[in-house]
Amino acid sequence: MSKETKKAKKFNYNLQVIDRLVEKYGLSAYYVKQCAAGRRDGIIPDKIKKEYRILSNAASQAVESKINQL
């Protein structure tokens, strides 16, 4: 009898955004990635998660606008 295994979802990070958040908060990249994925609880991880989403969306919109211009 085999049990079902639960695997963590694969999460692709925008590394430029992660680097900026590491600089801003002075935390490790691993911790910032964990916060962005929602695996940490607290006030600072919630701020990091919110800022990551905002910056990541802005970066993807900038790329899309450049693609449309070409």
PyMOL commands that set and color helices and strands:
alter all, ss='L'
color gray80, all
select helices_A, chain A and resi 15-25+29-37+43-69
alter helices_A, ss='H'
color red, helices_A
deselect
rebuild
show_as cartoon
